[in-house]
């Protein structure tokens, strides 16, 4: 799995892709070993770009921590991981009995709609 994007934005309002080297290395290692991977970095960057900084920072563990997630952010991005695992890997059918992403959250992620779910 590639790393979750940090919630740091540039002056154009887009995510600063400061984890691109780690993302690329993860993908290269997975491909060179012939194993599946999920690209959490690409999916999270796309979602975070669509919702913007003001909403994205509501997922911060503390206001100045743009890397770690609070409980709500863990739900949103945990569902993203579950969705990616069950839709983008050859092991999807084997994984589905063990993880079920919330359809509402996944729908909002897919559509770039901000969501702040309660537990």
TORDRENTOR-929455 format. One record per residue: residue in one letter; residue number from 1; x, y, z of N, C-alpha, C in turn. Coordinates in steps of 0.05 Angstrom, whole numbers. Each point is the difference from the previous one (the first is absolute). Layout:
REM residues N
aa; i; neast; nnorth; nup; caeast; canorth; caup; ceast; cnorth; cup
a; NUM; X; Y; Z; X; Y; Z; X; Y; Z
...
***
This chain:
REM residues 119
aa; i; neast; nnorth; nup; caeast; canorth; caup; ceast; cnorth; cup
x; 1; 17; -23; 0; -17; 23; 0; 18; 25; 0
x; 2; -7; 18; -18; 15; 25; 0; -10; 17; 23
x; 3; 16; 20; 8; -8; 16; 24; -24; 18; -5
x; 4; -14; 5; 21; -22; 20; -1; 12; 27; -5
x; 5; -13; 16; -16; 10; 27; -6; -1; 17; 25
x; 6; 19; 17; 3; -1; 21; 21; -20; 21; -9
x; 7; -12; 14; 19; -19; 21; -6; 12; 27; -1
x; 8; 22; 3; -16; 13; 25; -4; -6; 9; -29
x; 9; -8; 25; -3; -8; 10; -26; 19; 22; -10
x; 10; 2; 2; -27; 15; 22; -12; -17; 24; -4
x; 11; 11; 21; -12; -15; 25; -4; -22; -3; -20
x; 12; 0; -21; -16; -21; -5; -19; -23; -16; 12
x; 13; 3; -7; 25; -21; -15; 14; 0; -30; -5
x; 14; 23; -10; -9; 4; -29; -4; 20; -12; 20
x; 15; -3; -25; 4; 18; -14; 19; 28; 2; -10
x; 16; 19; 5; 18; 28; -1; -5; 8; -29; 1
x; 17; 9; -11; -22; 6; -28; -2; 28; -6; 10
x; 18; 5; 5; 26; 26; -3; 12; 7; -30; 6
x; 19; -20; -17; -3; 6; -29; 4; 2; -15; -26
x; 20; 4; 14; -22; 2; -13; -27; 24; -20; 0
x; 21; 23; 7; 11; 22; -20; -1; -7; -26; 15
x; 22; -14; 2; 23; -8; -24; 15; -22; -15; -16
x; 23; -18; 14; -12; -21; -13; -16; 13; -15; -23
x; 24; 17; 13; -15; 13; -13; -23; 17; -24; 8
x; 25; 14; 2; 23; 16; -22; 9; -17; -24; 8
x; 26; -23; 5; 13; -18; -21; 8; -11; -15; -25
x; 27; -8; 16; -20; -11; -12; -24; 22; -16; -15
x; 28; 24; 11; -1; 22; -14; -13; 7; -27; 13
x; 29; 1; 1; 27; 6; -25; 14; -22; -21; -4
x; 30; -25; 9; 2; -23; -18; -5; 1; -12; -28
x; 31; 4; 16; -19; 0; -10; -28; 24; -18; -5
x; 32; 23; 7; 11; 24; -17; -4; -3; -27; 13
x; 33; -17; -2; 20; -4; -25; 14; -26; -14; -10
x; 34; -14; 12; -19; -24; -11; -11; -23; -2; 20
x; 35; -2; 19; 18; -21; 0; 20; -19; 24; -4
x; 36; -24; -4; 9; -20; 21; -2; 6; 22; 20
x; 37; -10; 23; -5; 2; 23; 18; -25; 17; -3
x; 38; -5; 16; 20; -21; 20; -3; 14; 27; 1
x; 39; -10; 18; -17; 12; 27; -2; -16; 19; 17
x; 40; 3; -2; 26; -14; 18; 18; 9; 29; -4
x; 41; 25; 4; -8; 9; 28; -4; -15; 13; -22
x; 42; -3; -13; -23; -15; 12; -22; -29; 4; 7
x; 43; -13; -20; 12; -28; 3; 7; -5; 22; 21
x; 44; 17; 1; 20; -3; 21; 21; 6; 27; -11
x; 45; 20; 3; -17; 6; 26; -13; -24; 9; -16
x; 46; -11; -17; -16; -23; 8; -16; -23; 10; 17
x; 47; -6; -15; 22; -22; 8; 18; 7; 26; 14
x; 48; 23; 3; 10; 8; 24; 15; 1; 24; -19
x; 49; 9; -3; -24; -1; 22; -20; -29; 9; -4
x; 50; -18; -19; -1; -28; 7; -6; -14; 14; 23
x; 51; 7; -7; 25; -14; 13; 22; 13; 25; 10
x; 52; 26; 5; -6; 14; 24; 7; 10; 0; 29
x; 53; 18; 19; 4; 15; 1; 26; -17; 4; 24
x; 54; -19; 19; -2; -17; 6; 24; -14; -24; 11
x; 55; -10; -17; -18; -14; -25; 9; 20; -22; 6
x; 56; 22; -2; -15; 19; -21; 5; 13; 2; 28
x; 57; 5; 24; 9; 13; 2; 27; -18; -9; 23
x; 58; -26; -4; -6; -18; -10; 21; 7; -29; 7
x; 59; 16; -13; -17; 9; -27; 5; 26; -1; 16
x; 60; 13; 23; 5; 25; 1; 15; -3; -10; 28
x; 61; 20; -15; 10; 0; -9; 28; 0; 24; 19
x; 62; 17; 19; -6; 0; 26; 14; 3; 21; -22
x; 63; -8; 25; 5; -1; 20; -21; 26; 3; -17
x; 64; 23; -4; 13; 25; 4; -15; 12; -26; -11
x; 65; -14; -22; 2; 10; -26; -9; -14; -8; -26
x; 66; 13; 4; -22; -11; -5; -27; 6; -29; -10
x; 67; 12; -16; 17; 7; -27; -7; -18; -21; 13
x; 68; -4; 3; 26; -16; -20; 15; -29; 8; 1
x; 69; -17; -21; 3; -29; 4; -1; -13; -1; 28
x; 70; -22; 15; 2; -17; -3; 24; -18; -24; -4
x; 71; -18; -5; 18; -18; -23; -2; -17; 0; -25
x; 72; -11; 23; -7; -17; 2; -23; 16; -4; -26
x; 73; 24; 12; -1; 17; -4; -23; 7; -30; -3
x; 74; 4; -13; 22; 6; -29; -1; -23; -16; -12
x; 75; -24; 9; 6; -24; -14; -12; 0; 5; -30
x; 76; 3; 25; -8; -2; 7; -29; 22; -15; -15
x; 77; 24; 2; 8; 22; -12; -15; 2; -30; 5
x; 78; -10; -10; 22; -2; -29; 4; -19; -12; -20
x; 79; -23; 14; -4; -19; -9; -20; 13; 1; -28
x; 80; 16; 21; -5; 14; 2; -26; 18; -24; -4
x; 81; 15; -8; 21; 17; -23; -2; -16; -26; -6
x; 82; -21; -3; 15; -18; -24; -4; -11; 0; -28
x; 83; -9; 22; -10; -11; 2; -27; 22; -7; -21
x; 84; 24; 11; 3; 21; -5; -18; 8; -30; 0
x; 85; 1; -11; 24; 8; -28; 3; -20; -19; -14
x; 86; -26; 8; 2; -21; -18; -11; -7; 7; -29
x; 87; 14; 19; -12; -6; 7; -28; 24; 1; -19
x; 88; 24; 2; 11; 23; 5; -18; 21; -22; 2
x; 89; -5; -22; 14; 20; -21; 2; -11; -26; -10
x; 90; 17; -18; -6; -8; -27; -9; -10; -16; 24
x; 91; 4; 9; 24; -9; -14; 24; -27; 11; 10
x; 92; -13; 16; -16; -25; 13; 9; -20; -20; 11
x; 93; -5; -22; -14; -20; -19; 8; 8; -14; 27
x; 94; 26; -4; 3; 10; -12; 25; -2; 19; 24
x; 95; 2; 26; -6; 0; 20; 21; -28; 8; 8
x; 96; -19; 0; -18; -27; 10; 5; -14; -11; 25
x; 97; 4; -26; 8; -12; -9; 25; 10; 14; 25
x; 98; 23; 13; -2; 13; 11; 24; -2; 30; 2
x; 99; -8; 13; -21; -1; 29; 0; -23; 9; -18
x; 100; -16; 19; 10; -22; 10; -16; -1; 30; 3
x; 101; 8; 15; -21; 0; 29; 2; -29; 10; 1
x; 102; -3; 22; 14; -26; 13; 3; -7; 12; -28
x; 103; -23; -8; -11; -7; 8; -27; -4; 31; -2
x; 104; -11; 12; 21; -4; 29; -1; 26; 15; 0
x; 105; 19; -9; 16; 26; 13; 1; 15; -4; -27
x; 106; -1; -24; -10; 13; -6; -26; -13; 17; -22
x; 107; -26; 2; 0; -13; 16; -20; 9; 29; 1
x; 108; 2; 11; 24; 9; 28; 3; 29; 2; -8
x; 109; 17; -19; 7; 28; 1; -9; 1; 0; -31
x; 110; -14; -18; -12; 0; -2; -30; -9; 26; -13
x; 111; -20; 13; 13; -11; 24; -12; 13; 26; 10
x; 112; 21; -3; 16; 14; 23; 10; -16; 18; 19
x; 113; -18; -13; 14; -17; 14; 19; 11; -3; 28
x; 114; 3; 23; 14; 10; 0; 27; -20; -16; 18
x; 115; 12; -16; 17; -16; -15; 19; 14; 1; 27
x; 116; -16; 4; 21; 10; 0; 28; -18; -18; 16
x; 117; 3; -27; -3; -19; -18; 12; 3; -1; 30
x; 118; -23; -5; 13; 1; -6; 29; 7; -30; 2
x; 119; 9; -7; 23; 8; -28; 4; -21; -18; -11
***
